Amino acid sequence: MNKLIGAIVCVNVCICLASCGGGGGSKSSLPKIGKVDIQMLSNEAELKKIYGVIEEKAGEHIKRMDEILLTVSSPSIERGRQNREDDFTMMIYYLYPKNKNKLYQVNYNSEGGWSENVCDIELARGVDAESFVLEEAMFDLSAFSADKLCRIVKDALAKHKDEKKYAVQYIKEIQIKDDEVSITIYSRLASNDVEQKQHYEADFDGDEIQ
């Protein structure tokens, strides 16, 4: 386990690099998504496709990853905004090869498509800035796989999914960071339409973190 887990708490986009060449390139096998399916992160075939794109975009940097964040948002369900389309966002961060004191960010949004940026970092309170080495805070994604991710998602749903209790329920967010996977499930109670969220965490071996 990385000794610097949680050391990086905030990433600030500082330079837009739509055609920089410092990252994974602008082309990808993931086409622009039209209508977003809010259940896409619990769909095994769709999740494997997304994971394949993550590996493609990480490329040779796959052993120096900082964070992967997949998010599904439904403004109509979550905020009652019927005029807003559902949205999918993918954010991939890895060590910037041209400057090991910065991160490289590759983003995908279902509305806007792909973008790439070089990022500064901020450290958590209590981290010794003078001794901090960003490269040592990275994790190796090659130790993980799409099959392992799908298994963790199934375990999260097996623990929290309840079709009788909830009128709607879907995986809102998957975060991969520090050799761990964190899953957030968005739910609305069938009895009174109150919003709830369930959380599930597991390590790269698939063992739940209590």
Backbone as a printed PyTorch tensor [residue, N CA C, xyz], in Angstrom:
tensor([[[  0.8440,  -1.1880,   0.0000],
         [  0.0000,   0.0000,   0.0000],
         [  0.8820,   1.2420,   0.0000]],

        [[  0.5270,   2.2090,  -0.8230],
         [  1.3150,   3.4140,  -0.9380],
         [  1.2910,   4.2230,   0.3590]],

        [[  2.4390,   4.6430,   0.8370],
         [  2.5290,   5.4000,   2.0860],
         [  1.9680,   6.8120,   1.9570]],

        [[  1.7370,   7.2620,   0.7110],
         [  1.2910,   8.6300,   0.5080],
         [ -0.1780,   8.7010,   0.1170]],

        [[ -0.9530,   7.6890,   0.5100],
         [ -2.3780,   7.6820,   0.2200],
         [ -3.0230,   8.9320,   0.8050]],

        [[ -3.8110,   9.6230,  -0.0100],
         [ -4.5210,  10.8020,   0.4660],
         [ -3.6760,  12.0600,   0.5300]],

        [[ -2.4170,  11.9790,   0.1060],
         [ -1.5540,  13.1580,   0.1840],
         [ -2.0030,  14.2420,  -0.7810]],

        [[ -2.5120,  13.8390,  -1.9480],
         [ -2.9650,  14.7870,  -2.9500],
         [ -4.4720,  14.9440,  -2.8000]],

        [[ -4.9100,  16.1240,  -2.4670],
         [ -6.3350,  16.3200,  -2.2150],
         [ -7.0110,  17.1970,  -3.2500]],

        [[ -6.2510,  17.8920,  -4.0630],
         [ -6.8680,  18.8030,  -5.0210],
         [ -5.9730,  18.9340,  -6.2340]],

        [[ -6.5780,  18.9450,  -7.4270],
         [ -5.8220,  19.1450,  -8.6520],
         [ -6.3840,  20.3670,  -9.3600]],

        [[ -5.5290,  21.2960,  -9.7310],
         [ -5.9530,  22.5160, -10.4120],
         [ -5.4990,  22.4850, -11.8590]],

        [[ -6.4510,  22.5750, -12.7960],
         [ -6.1060,  22.6270, -14.2100],
         [ -5.4440,  23.9670, -14.4970]],

        [[ -4.2780,  23.9080, -15.1410],
         [ -3.5730,  25.1770, -15.3490],
         [ -3.2860,  25.4690, -16.8100]],

        [[ -3.1560,  24.4460, -17.6620],
         [ -2.8300,  24.6870, -19.0610],
         [ -3.6570,  23.7490, -19.9290]],

        [[ -4.3860,  24.2880, -20.8800],
         [ -5.1660,  23.4510, -21.7870],
         [ -4.2750,  22.9810, -22.9290]],

        [[ -4.2560,  21.6670, -23.1840],
         [ -3.3880,  21.0980, -24.2130],
         [ -4.1950,  20.1880, -25.1240]],

        [[ -5.0230,  20.7360, -25.9380],
         [ -5.8910,  19.9220, -26.7880],
         [ -5.0840,  19.0820, -27.7690]],

        [[ -3.8990,  19.5260, -28.1350],
         [ -3.0740,  18.7560, -29.0720],
         [ -1.6250,  18.7630, -28.6330]],

        [[ -1.4180,  18.5180, -27.3440],
         [ -0.0840,  18.6790, -26.7660],
         [  0.8710,  17.5660, -27.1510]],

        [[  0.4000,  16.3180, -27.1270],
         [  1.3080,  15.2080, -27.3510],
         [  1.9770,  14.7500, -26.0830]],

        [[  1.7080,  15.4010, -24.9610],
         [  2.3030,  14.9990, -23.7000],
         [  1.5780,  13.8540, -23.0630]],

        [[  0.3720,  13.5530, -23.5570],
         [ -0.4210,  12.4890, -22.9670],
         [ -0.7080,  11.4020, -23.9540]],

        [[ -1.9530,  10.9160, -23.9230],
         [ -2.3020,   9.7440, -24.7130],
         [ -2.7870,  10.0340, -26.1040]],

        [[ -2.7960,  11.2890, -26.5310],
         [ -3.2720,  11.5940, -27.8620],
         [ -4.7460,  11.9140, -27.8460]],

        [[ -5.2570,  12.4870, -28.9270],
         [ -6.6260,  12.9630, -28.9400],
         [ -7.6170,  11.9450, -29.4580]],

        [[ -7.1690,  10.9110, -30.1520],
         [ -8.0890,   9.9240, -30.7010],
         [ -8.3290,   8.8120, -29.6930]],

        [[ -9.5260,   8.2200, -29.7600],
         [ -9.8570,   7.1440, -28.8380],
         [-10.9300,   6.2690, -29.4490]],

        [[-11.0400,   5.0280, -28.9540],
         [-12.0610,   4.1110, -29.4250],
         [-13.4160,   4.4160, -28.8250]],

        [[-13.4870,   5.3570, -27.8650],
         [-14.7610,   5.7270, -27.2610],
         [-15.3920,   6.8430, -28.0800]],

        [[-16.4810,   6.5470, -28.8100],
         [-17.1260,   7.6060, -29.5910],
         [-17.8760,   8.5510, -28.6740]],

        [[-18.2400,   9.7150, -29.2020],
         [-19.0540,  10.6370, -28.4230],
         [-20.4050,   9.9960, -28.1500]],

        [[-20.7860,   9.9830, -26.8710],
         [-22.0270,   9.3330, -26.4650],
         [-23.1800,  10.2950, -26.6880]],

        [[-24.2960,   9.7580, -27.2320],
         [-25.4850,  10.5770, -27.4040],
         [-26.2700,  10.6200, -26.1050]],

        [[-27.2930,   9.8030, -26.0070],
         [-28.0970,   9.7410, -24.7950],
         [-27.3990,   8.8240, -23.7920]],

        [[-27.1400,   9.3250, -22.6030],
         [-26.4430,   8.5690, -21.5640],
         [-27.4260,   7.6430, -20.8430]],

        [[-27.0190,   6.3900, -20.6660],
         [-27.7880,   5.4360, -19.8660],
         [-27.2780,   5.5300, -18.4310]],

        [[-28.1340,   5.8980, -17.4880],
         [-27.6750,   6.0810, -16.1120],
         [-27.2160,   4.7670, -15.4800]],

        [[-27.5410,   3.6340, -16.0950],
         [-27.0970,   2.3370, -15.5790],
         [-25.8080,   1.8560, -16.2380]],

        [[-25.1410,   2.7190, -16.9840],
         [-23.9920,   2.2770, -17.7810],
         [-22.8330,   1.7630, -16.9240]],

        [[-22.6370,   2.2980, -15.7210],
         [-21.5190,   1.8530, -14.8930],
         [-21.8040,   0.5350, -14.1780]],

        [[-23.0380,   0.0610, -14.2390],
         [-23.3570,  -1.2640, -13.6830],
         [-23.5550,  -2.2910, -14.7950]],

        [[-23.3800,  -1.8590, -16.0370],
         [-23.4750,  -2.7490, -17.1950],
         [-22.0820,  -3.2930, -17.5030]],

        [[-21.8990,  -4.6030, -17.3610],
         [-20.5610,  -5.1960, -17.4750],
         [-19.9290,  -4.9370, -18.8230]],

        [[-20.6700,  -5.1080, -19.9050],
         [-20.1090,  -4.9080, -21.2400],
         [-19.6860,  -3.4520, -21.4380]],

        [[-20.5210,  -2.5240, -20.9840],
         [-20.2080,  -1.1010, -21.1200],
         [-19.0080,  -0.7250, -20.2510]],

        [[-18.9490,  -1.2800, -19.0400],
         [-17.8450,  -0.9680, -18.1310],
         [-16.5190,  -1.4970, -18.6760]],

        [[-16.5400,  -2.6710, -19.2770],
         [-15.3150,  -3.2170, -19.8690],
         [-14.8450,  -2.3600, -21.0450]],

        [[-15.7980,  -1.8460, -21.8070],
         [-15.4610,  -0.9620, -22.9190],
         [-14.8030,   0.3180, -22.3990]],

        [[-15.3790,   0.8910, -21.3490],
         [-14.8210,   2.1070, -20.7510],
         [-13.4290,   1.8450, -20.1910]],

        [[-13.2630,   0.7060, -19.5200],
         [-11.9580,   0.3750, -18.9390],
         [-10.8950,   0.2120, -20.0340]],

        [[-11.3110,  -0.3490, -21.1640],
         [-10.3880,  -0.4760, -22.2840],
         [ -9.9020,   0.8800, -22.7790]],

        [[-10.7950,   1.8650, -22.7740],
         [-10.4220,   3.2220, -23.1690],
         [ -9.4560,   3.8280, -22.1470]],

        [[ -9.6960,   3.5470, -20.8580],
         [ -8.7890,   4.0380, -19.8130],
         [ -7.3770,   3.5010, -20.0520]],

        [[ -7.2680,   2.2100, -20.3170],
         [ -5.9620,   1.6010, -20.5750],
         [ -5.3160,   2.2070, -21.8210]],

        [[ -6.1360,   2.4430, -22.8350],
         [ -5.6380,   3.0330, -24.0770],
         [ -5.0920,   4.4390, -23.8470]],

        [[ -5.8380,   5.2460, -23.0890],
         [ -5.4150,   6.6250, -22.8460],
         [ -4.2120,   6.6900, -21.8990]],

        [[ -4.1450,   5.7540, -20.9480],
         [ -2.9910,   5.7160, -20.0360],
         [ -1.7290,   5.2940, -20.7770]],

        [[ -1.8590,   4.3150, -21.6600],
         [ -0.7400,   3.8800, -22.4830],
         [  0.4900,   3.5170, -21.6650]],

        [[  1.6290,   4.0840, -22.0250],
         [  2.8970,   3.7790, -21.3630],
         [  2.9660,   4.3500, -19.9490]],

        [[  1.9780,   5.1590, -19.5830],
         [  1.9690,   5.7920, -18.2550],
         [  1.1730,   4.9800, -17.2300]],

        [[  0.7460,   3.7890, -17.6080],
         [ -0.1850,   3.0070, -16.7860],
         [  0.4000,   2.6310, -15.4170]],

        [[  1.7140,   2.6280, -15.2770],
         [  2.3440,   2.2960, -13.9930],
         [  2.5350,   3.5360, -13.0960]],

        [[  2.1270,   4.7040, -13.6040],
         [  2.3020,   5.9460, -12.8420],
         [  0.9940,   6.7380, -12.8210]],

        [[ -0.0590,   6.0610, -12.3710],
         [ -1.3850,   6.6700, -12.3340],
         [ -1.6400,   7.3570, -10.9930]],

        [[ -2.3980,   8.4460, -11.0380],
         [ -2.7960,   9.1240,  -9.8060],
         [ -4.2580,   8.8330,  -9.4670]],

        [[ -5.1520,   8.9490, -10.4470],
         [ -6.5740,   8.7660, -10.1550],
         [ -7.3580,   8.5580, -11.4430]],

        [[ -8.4320,   7.7540, -11.3360],
         [ -9.4100,   7.6030, -12.4060],
         [-10.7790,   7.8410, -11.7830]],

        [[-11.5760,   8.6910, -12.4200],
         [-12.8850,   9.0260, -11.8790],
         [-13.9270,   8.9300, -12.9850]],

        [[-14.9210,   8.0600, -12.7750],
         [-16.0370,   7.8950, -13.7080],
         [-17.3020,   8.3760, -13.0120]],

        [[-18.0460,   9.2620, -13.6540],
         [-19.2210,   9.8590, -13.0150],
         [-20.4010,   9.9110, -13.9710]],

        [[-21.5470,   9.4390, -13.4900],
         [-22.8210,   9.5860, -14.2070],
         [-23.6820,  10.5590, -13.4160]],

        [[-24.2150,  11.5650, -14.0870],
         [-25.0780,  12.5460, -13.4320],
         [-26.4150,  12.6090, -14.1520]],

        [[-27.4840,  12.6890, -13.3780],
         [-28.8220,  12.8320, -13.9350],
         [-29.4980,  14.0420, -13.2850]],

        [[-29.3880,  15.2180, -13.8930],
         [-29.9840,  16.4180, -13.3010],
         [-31.4850,  16.2880, -13.0510]],

        [[-32.1830,  15.5630, -13.9070],
         [-33.6300,  15.4230, -13.7370],
         [-33.9780,  14.6170, -12.4970]],

        [[-33.1810,  13.5970, -12.1890],
         [-33.4320,  12.7580, -11.0160],
         [-32.8320,  13.3760,  -9.7610]],

        [[-31.6200,  13.8920,  -9.8670],
         [-30.8970,  14.3670,  -8.6900],
         [-31.3070,  15.7740,  -8.2570]],

        [[-31.6850,  16.6020,  -9.2170],
         [-31.9930,  17.9960,  -8.8770],
         [-33.3280,  18.4840,  -9.4400]],

        [[-34.0920,  17.5840, -10.0710],
         [-35.3950,  17.9540, -10.6060],
         [-35.3470,  18.8920, -11.7940]],

        [[-34.2140,  18.9190, -12.4860],
         [-34.0530,  19.8130, -13.6400],
         [-34.3530,  19.0320, -14.9210]],

        [[-35.6000,  19.0690, -15.3430],
         [-36.0730,  18.2510, -16.4490],
         [-35.4970,  18.6730, -17.7970]],

        [[-34.9710,  19.8740, -17.8690],
         [-34.4570,  20.3760, -19.1490],
         [-32.9910,  20.0360, -19.3770]],

        [[-32.3880,  19.2600, -18.4850],
         [-30.9750,  18.8940, -18.6020],
         [-30.8150,  17.4170, -18.9180]],

        [[-29.9640,  17.1100, -19.8730],
         [-29.6970,  15.7230, -20.2630],
         [-28.7870,  15.0390, -19.2390]],

        [[-28.9050,  13.7160, -19.1460],
         [-27.9890,  12.9470, -18.3070],
         [-26.5720,  13.0620, -18.8880]],

        [[-25.5680,  12.8990, -18.0210],
         [-24.2020,  13.2220, -18.4040],
         [-23.2360,  12.1590, -17.8950]],

        [[-22.2130,  11.8520, -18.6880],
         [-21.1470,  10.9380, -18.2820],
         [-19.8010,  11.6380, -18.4150]],

        [[-18.9790,  11.5300, -17.3650],
         [-17.6480,  12.1460, -17.3660],
         [-16.5940,  11.1240, -16.9530]],

        [[-15.4820,  11.1150, -17.6600],
         [-14.3210,  10.2870, -17.3160],
         [-13.1220,  11.2080, -17.1250]],

        [[-12.4410,  11.0620, -15.9890],
         [-11.2440,  11.8660, -15.7110],
         [-10.0910,  10.9180, -15.3750]],

        [[ -8.9930,  11.0550, -16.0870],
         [ -7.8240,  10.1890, -15.9170],
         [ -6.6090,  11.0640, -15.6070]],

        [[ -5.9420,  10.7590, -14.5020],
         [ -4.7600,  11.5270, -14.0970],
         [ -3.5460,  10.5960, -14.0010]],

        [[ -2.4330,  11.0180, -14.5730],
         [ -1.1730,  10.2810, -14.3840],
         [ -0.0070,  11.2600, -14.3420]],

        [[  1.1480,  10.7630, -13.9410],
         [  2.3350,  11.6070, -13.8040],
         [  2.7270,  12.1720, -15.1670]],

        [[  2.8820,  13.4840, -15.2250],
         [  3.2340,  14.1430, -16.4780],
         [  4.6890,  13.8200, -16.8190]],

        [[  4.9420,  13.1460, -17.9310],
         [  6.3110,  12.7020, -18.2370],
         [  7.3010,  13.8350, -18.4850]],

        [[  6.8030,  15.0120, -18.8550],
         [  7.7110,  16.1240, -19.1310],
         [  8.0490,  16.9430, -17.8910]],

        [[  7.3150,  16.7030, -16.8020],
         [  7.5780,  17.4060, -15.5450],
         [  6.9940,  16.5560, -14.4170]],

        [[  7.8570,  15.8510, -13.6870],
         [  7.3840,  14.9030, -12.6780],
         [  6.8710,  15.5790, -11.4020]],

        [[  6.7570,  16.8910, -11.4280],
         [  6.1230,  17.6070, -10.3270],
         [  4.6860,  18.0080, -10.6630]],

        [[  4.2020,  17.5240, -11.8070],
         [  2.8460,  17.8340, -12.2540],
         [  2.1310,  16.5640, -12.6980]],

        [[  0.8200,  16.6700, -12.8370],
         [  0.0020,  15.5740, -13.3460],
         [ -0.5140,  15.9260, -14.7300]],

        [[ -0.8100,  14.8780, -15.5080],
         [ -1.4600,  15.0530, -16.8030],
         [ -2.8850,  14.5490, -16.6710]],

        [[ -3.8280,  15.3250, -17.1590],
         [ -5.2470,  15.0130, -17.0120],
         [ -5.8690,  14.8080, -18.3910]],

        [[ -6.5280,  13.6620, -18.5730],
         [ -7.2780,  13.3840, -19.7940],
         [ -8.7500,  13.2760, -19.4100]],

        [[ -9.5910,  14.0940, -20.0230],
         [-11.0110,  14.1450, -19.6720],
         [-11.8810,  13.7400, -20.8450]],

        [[-12.9830,  13.0720, -20.5210],
         [-14.0320,  12.8430, -21.5250],
         [-15.3640,  13.2350, -20.9230]],

        [[-16.1510,  13.9940, -21.6760],
         [-17.4970,  14.3520, -21.2630],
         [-18.4560,  14.0530, -22.4060]],

        [[-19.6060,  13.4620, -22.0740],
         [-20.5440,  13.0310, -23.1110],
         [-21.0890,  14.1910, -23.9320]],

        [[-21.0180,  15.3820, -23.3900],
         [-21.4930,  16.5510, -24.1350],
         [-20.3750,  17.2260, -24.9080]],

        [[-19.2070,  17.3430, -24.2730],
         [-18.1290,  18.1140, -24.8830],
         [-17.0310,  17.3060, -25.5500]],

        [[-16.9790,  15.9940, -25.3150],
         [-15.9370,  15.1650, -25.9030],
         [-14.6550,  15.1710, -25.0810]],

        [[-13.4990,  15.0510, -25.7610],
         [-12.2110,  14.8900, -25.1000],
         [-11.5000,  16.2170, -24.8890]],

        [[-10.7420,  16.3080, -23.7930],
         [ -9.8320,  17.4300, -23.5600],
         [ -8.6600,  16.9180, -22.7290]],

        [[ -7.5280,  17.6410, -22.7730],
         [ -6.3270,  17.2460, -22.0450],
         [ -5.6870,  18.4750, -21.3970]],

        [[ -5.1150,  18.2830, -20.2120],
         [ -4.5500,  19.3990, -19.4530],
         [ -3.3350,  18.9530, -18.6470]],

        [[ -2.4400,  19.8850, -18.3830],
         [ -1.3760,  19.7050, -17.4000],
         [ -1.8560,  20.3370, -16.1060]],

        [[ -1.6210,  19.6670, -14.9680],
         [ -2.2030,  20.0940, -13.6980],
         [ -1.1600,  20.3090, -12.6130]],

        [[ -1.3760,  21.3320, -11.8160],
         [ -0.6610,  21.4980, -10.5500],
         [ -1.3630,  20.6670,  -9.4860]],

        [[ -0.7190,  20.4730,  -8.3470],
         [ -1.3260,  19.7040,  -7.2630],
         [ -1.3250,  20.5260,  -5.9790]],

        [[ -2.2010,  20.1440,  -5.0630],
         [ -2.1920,  20.6580,  -3.7090],
         [ -2.1070,  19.4670,  -2.7660]],

        [[ -1.4450,  19.6320,  -1.6300],
         [ -1.2430,  18.5410,  -0.6920],
         [ -2.2000,  18.6380,   0.4830]],

        [[ -2.5370,  17.4760,   1.0420],
         [ -3.3900,  17.4410,   2.2270],
         [ -2.6660,  18.0850,   3.4000]],

        [[ -3.4470,  18.6330,   4.3070],
         [ -2.8740,  19.2260,   5.5180],
         [ -2.0980,  18.1620,   6.2900]],

        [[ -0.9200,  18.5080,   6.7410],
         [ -0.1140,  17.5740,   7.5120],
         [  0.9470,  16.8640,   6.6920]],

        [[  0.8570,  16.9470,   5.3590],
         [  1.8780,  16.3280,   4.5130],
         [  3.0910,  17.2540,   4.4460]],

        [[  4.2680,  16.6980,   4.6310],
         [  5.5110,  17.4690,   4.6010],
         [  5.8390,  17.8300,   3.1520]],

        [[  5.5920,  19.0680,   2.7830],
         [  5.7820,  19.5120,   1.4080],
         [  7.2350,  19.3850,   0.9590]],

        [[  8.1700,  19.5940,   1.8630],
         [  9.5820,  19.5880,   1.4790],
         [ 10.0860,  18.1940,   1.1280]],

        [[  9.4960,  17.1660,   1.7310],
         [  9.9430,  15.7980,   1.4510],
         [  9.0190,  15.0570,   0.4810]],

        [[  7.9040,  15.6780,   0.1100],
         [  6.9370,  15.0160,  -0.7580],
         [  7.5020,  14.8250,  -2.1610]],

        [[  7.3370,  13.6000,  -2.6950],
         [  7.7560,  13.2770,  -4.0630],
         [  6.5250,  12.7530,  -4.7980]],

        [[  6.0320,  13.5000,  -5.7510],
         [  4.7970,  13.1450,  -6.4530],
         [  4.8750,  11.7620,  -7.0940]],

        [[  6.0090,  11.4430,  -7.6900],
         [  6.1750,  10.1620,  -8.3800],
         [  5.9280,   8.9830,  -7.4440]],

        [[  6.3110,   9.1340,  -6.1770],
         [  6.1340,   8.0530,  -5.2040],
         [  4.6820,   7.8820,  -4.7730]],

        [[  3.8350,   8.8560,  -5.0880],
         [  2.4200,   8.7870,  -4.7230],
         [  1.5750,   8.1190,  -5.8000]],

        [[  2.1740,   7.7640,  -6.9420],
         [  1.4270,   7.1380,  -8.0210],
         [  1.1690,   5.6570,  -7.7410]],

        [[  0.1720,   5.0870,  -8.4330],
         [ -0.0820,   3.6510,  -8.3100],
         [  0.0010,   2.9910,  -9.6770]],

        [[  0.1380,   1.6670,  -9.6610],
         [  0.3230,   0.8740, -10.8740],
         [ -1.0100,   0.2640, -11.2910]],

        [[ -1.6200,   0.8030, -12.3420],
         [ -2.9100,   0.2870, -12.8090],
         [ -2.7760,  -1.0480, -13.5410]],

        [[ -1.5600,  -1.3890, -13.9750],
         [ -1.3710,  -2.6610, -14.6720],
         [ -1.6130,  -3.8500, -13.7400]],

        [[ -1.6320,  -3.5820, -12.4220],
         [ -1.9210,  -4.6400, -11.4470],
         [ -3.4180,  -4.8980, -11.3280]],

        [[ -4.2270,  -4.1220, -12.0400],
         [ -5.6840,  -4.2300, -11.9780],
         [ -6.2060,  -4.6780, -13.3440]],

        [[ -7.5290,  -4.8800, -13.4710],
         [ -8.0890,  -5.3190, -14.7520],
         [ -9.5810,  -4.9860, -14.8160]],

        [[-10.1270,  -5.0560, -16.0280],
         [-11.5640,  -4.8230, -16.2170],
         [-12.3860,  -5.8700, -15.4870]],

        [[-11.9370,  -7.1240, -15.5140],
         [-12.6690,  -8.1950, -14.8320],
         [-12.7320,  -7.9530, -13.3310]],

        [[-11.6260,  -7.4880, -12.7510],
         [-11.6180,  -7.1980, -11.3120],
         [-12.5560,  -6.0480, -10.9820]],

        [[-12.5780,  -5.0320, -11.8380],
         [-13.4700,  -3.8990, -11.6110],
         [-14.9270,  -4.3450, -11.6710]],

        [[-15.2640,  -5.1540, -12.6620],
         [-16.6360,  -5.6480, -12.8010],
         [-17.0520,  -6.4720, -11.5890]],

        [[-16.1240,  -7.2500, -11.0680],
         [-16.4170,  -8.0550,  -9.8760],
         [-16.7190,  -7.1600,  -8.6740]],

        [[-15.9360,  -6.0930,  -8.5110],
         [-16.1490,  -5.1720,  -7.3910],
         [-17.4950,  -4.4680,  -7.5370]],

        [[-17.8370,  -4.0730,  -8.7540],
         [-19.1380,  -3.4360,  -8.9990],
         [-20.2720,  -4.4000,  -8.6610]],

        [[-20.1440,  -5.6550,  -9.0550],
         [-21.1730,  -6.6520,  -8.7260],
         [-21.3160,  -6.8260,  -7.2230]],

        [[-20.1950,  -6.8420,  -6.5140],
         [-20.2330,  -6.9800,  -5.0550],
         [-20.9130,  -5.7730,  -4.4060]],

        [[-20.6330,  -4.5820,  -4.9400],
         [-21.2560,  -3.3600,  -4.4020],
         [-22.7670,  -3.4000,  -4.5950]],

        [[-23.1980,  -3.8180,  -5.7750],
         [-24.6330,  -3.8930,  -6.0580],
         [-25.3020,  -4.9920,  -5.2450]],

        [[-24.5930,  -6.1030,  -5.0650],
         [-25.1550,  -7.2030,  -4.2690],
         [-25.3940,  -6.7640,  -2.8250]],

        [[-24.5530,  -5.8910,  -2.3370],
         [-24.6750,  -5.4130,  -0.9610],
         [-25.7500,  -4.3370,  -0.8090]],

        [[-25.8810,  -3.4660,  -1.8010],
         [-26.7110,  -2.2760,  -1.6080],
         [-27.9700,  -2.2050,  -2.4810]],

        [[-28.0310,  -2.9520,  -3.5720],
         [-29.1880,  -2.8170,  -4.4590],
         [-30.4430,  -3.3960,  -3.8130]],

        [[-31.5370,  -2.6410,  -3.8840],
         [-32.8110,  -3.0740,  -3.3000],
         [-33.9430,  -2.4580,  -4.1220]],

        [[-34.4970,  -3.2310,  -5.0530],
         [-35.5070,  -2.7140,  -5.9680],
         [-36.8380,  -2.4240,  -5.2760]],

        [[-37.1050,  -3.0720,  -4.1680],
         [-38.3410,  -2.7990,  -3.4300],
         [-38.2380,  -1.5170,  -2.6180]],

        [[-37.0770,  -1.2810,  -2.0600],
         [-36.8740,  -0.1230,  -1.1850],
         [-36.7070,   1.1700,  -1.9730]],

        [[-36.0580,   1.0740,  -3.1440],
         [-35.7100,   2.2690,  -3.9010],
         [-36.4450,   2.3340,  -5.2380]],

        [[-36.9610,   3.5180,  -5.5590],
         [-37.6420,   3.7300,  -6.8360],
         [-36.6290,   3.8260,  -7.9770]],

        [[-35.4680,   4.3670,  -7.6770],
         [-34.3830,   4.4630,  -8.6530],
         [-33.0630,   4.2700,  -7.9290]],

        [[-32.1290,   3.6100,  -8.5980],
         [-30.8340,   3.3310,  -7.9890],
         [-29.8370,   3.0800,  -9.1170]],

        [[-28.7070,   3.7710,  -9.0770],
         [-27.6850,   3.5710, -10.1020],
         [-26.3180,   3.9570,  -9.5540]],

        [[-25.2860,   3.4140, -10.1630],
         [-23.9200,   3.7690,  -9.7620],
         [-23.6110,   5.1510, -10.3060]],

        [[-23.3860,   6.0790,  -9.4060],
         [-23.1180,   7.4700,  -9.7820],
         [-21.6380,   7.7060, -10.0250]],

        [[-20.7820,   7.0500,  -9.2350],
         [-19.3510,   7.3540,  -9.3370],
         [-18.4980,   6.1350,  -9.0180]],

        [[-17.4430,   5.9740,  -9.7910],
         [-16.3950,   4.9930,  -9.5120],
         [-15.0660,   5.7340,  -9.4840]],

        [[-14.3660,   5.6280,  -8.3620],
         [-13.0330,   6.2230,  -8.2380],
         [-12.0080,   5.1040,  -8.0580]],

        [[-10.9400,   5.1670,  -8.8500],
         [ -9.8210,   4.2300,  -8.7110],
         [ -8.6010,   5.0490,  -8.3190]],

        [[ -8.0570,   4.7760,  -7.1190],
         [ -6.9470,   5.5700,  -6.6020],
         [ -6.2520,   4.8040,  -5.4810]],

        [[ -4.9350,   4.8800,  -5.4320],
         [ -4.1690,   4.2910,  -4.3310],
         [ -4.4640,   2.8020,  -4.1460]],

        [[ -4.5480,   2.0640,  -5.2590],
         [ -4.7970,   0.6140,  -5.2140],
         [ -6.1430,   0.2670,  -4.5940]],

        [[ -7.0990,   1.1790,  -4.6670],
         [ -8.4330,   0.9480,  -4.1180],
         [ -9.4950,   1.4400,  -5.0960]],

        [[-10.6780,   0.8620,  -4.9760],
         [-11.8270,   1.2690,  -5.7850],
         [-12.9350,   1.7240,  -4.8380]],

        [[-13.4520,   2.9340,  -5.0700],
         [-14.5460,   3.4700,  -4.2690],
         [-15.7610,   3.6680,  -5.1730]],

        [[-16.8870,   3.1610,  -4.7420],
         [-18.1110,   3.2240,  -5.5470],
         [-19.1880,   3.9680,  -4.7650]],

        [[-19.8530,   4.9080,  -5.4420],
         [-20.9800,   5.6280,  -4.8590],
         [-22.2370,   5.2740,  -5.6380]],

        [[-23.2650,   4.8110,  -4.9310],
         [-24.5420,   4.4500,  -5.5400],
         [-25.5760,   5.5060,  -5.1690]],

        [[-26.2450,   6.0380,  -6.1640],
         [-27.2820,   7.0390,  -5.9310],
         [-28.6440,   6.3430,  -5.8630]],

        [[-29.4540,   6.7070,  -4.8680],
         [-30.7570,   6.0650,  -4.6700],
         [-31.8100,   7.0940,  -4.2780]],

        [[-33.0770,   6.7650,  -4.6130],
         [-34.2250,   7.5240,  -4.0970],
         [-35.2360,   6.5360,  -3.5350]],

        [[-35.6190,   6.7730,  -2.2910],
         [-36.5510,   5.8810,  -1.6160],
         [-37.9070,   5.8630,  -2.3200]],

        [[-38.4640,   4.6620,  -2.4750],
         [-39.7750,   4.5170,  -3.1100],
         [-40.8830,   5.0950,  -2.2330]],

        [[-40.6880,   5.0780,  -0.9240],
         [-41.7360,   5.4930,   0.0090],
         [-41.9620,   7.0000,   0.0460]],

        [[-40.8820,   7.7840,  -0.1310],
         [-41.0360,   9.2330,   0.0170],
         [-40.1480,  10.0580,  -0.9160]],

        [[-39.4510,   9.4060,  -1.8460],
         [-38.6090,  10.0820,  -2.8430],
         [-37.4080,  10.8030,  -2.2190]],

        [[-37.0360,  10.4290,  -1.0040],
         [-35.8640,  11.0310,  -0.3660],
         [-34.5800,  10.4510,  -0.9660]],

        [[-33.6190,  11.3260,  -1.1980],
         [-32.3310,  10.9200,  -1.7740],
         [-31.4480,  10.2360,  -0.7390]],

        [[-30.7930,   9.1660,  -1.1490],
         [-29.7880,   8.4990,  -0.3200],
         [-28.6040,   8.0980,  -1.2030]],

        [[-27.4500,   7.9240,  -0.5560],
         [-26.2700,   7.4310,  -1.2580],
         [-25.6390,   6.3070,  -0.4510]],

        [[-25.2240,   5.2640,  -1.1480],
         [-24.5220,   4.1590,  -0.5170],
         [-23.0790,   4.1380,  -1.0450]],

        [[-22.1650,   3.7170,  -0.1830],
         [-20.7530,   3.7030,  -0.5510],
         [-20.1670,   2.3100,  -0.3410]],

        [[-19.2600,   1.9480,  -1.2390],
         [-18.6000,   0.6380,  -1.1670],
         [-17.1430,   0.8170,  -1.5830]],

        [[-16.2300,   0.2310,  -0.8210],
         [-14.8070,   0.3190,  -1.1300],
         [-14.1760,  -1.0650,  -1.1090]],

        [[-13.2420,  -1.2760,  -2.0170],
         [-12.5240,  -2.5540,  -2.0840],
         [-11.1010,  -2.3060,  -2.5540]],

        [[-10.1950,  -3.2130,  -2.2080],
         [ -8.8250,  -3.1070,  -2.7110],
         [ -8.7350,  -3.7900,  -4.0700]],

        [[ -7.5650,  -3.7610,  -4.6700],
         [ -7.3990,  -4.3120,  -6.0160],
         [ -7.5870,  -5.8290,  -6.0700]],

        [[ -7.5490,  -6.5000,  -4.9270],
         [ -7.8180,  -7.9310,  -4.8790],
         [ -9.3090,  -8.2300,  -4.8170]],

        [[-10.1280,  -7.1800,  -4.6700],
         [-11.5720,  -7.3460,  -4.5980],
         [-12.1060,  -7.4980,  -3.2110]],

        [[-11.2430,  -7.3870,  -2.1960],
         [-11.6820,  -7.5250,  -0.8090],
         [-12.2740,  -6.2090,  -0.3130]],

        [[-13.4520,  -6.2790,   0.2880],
         [-14.1230,  -5.0790,   0.7590],
         [-13.3150,  -4.4320,   1.8870]],

        [[-13.2470,  -3.1050,   1.8450],
         [-12.6040,  -2.3190,   2.9040],
         [-13.6990,  -1.8060,   3.8200]],

        [[-13.6740,  -2.2580,   5.0520],
         [-14.7330,  -1.8730,   6.0100],
         [-14.4600,  -0.4880,   6.6030]]])
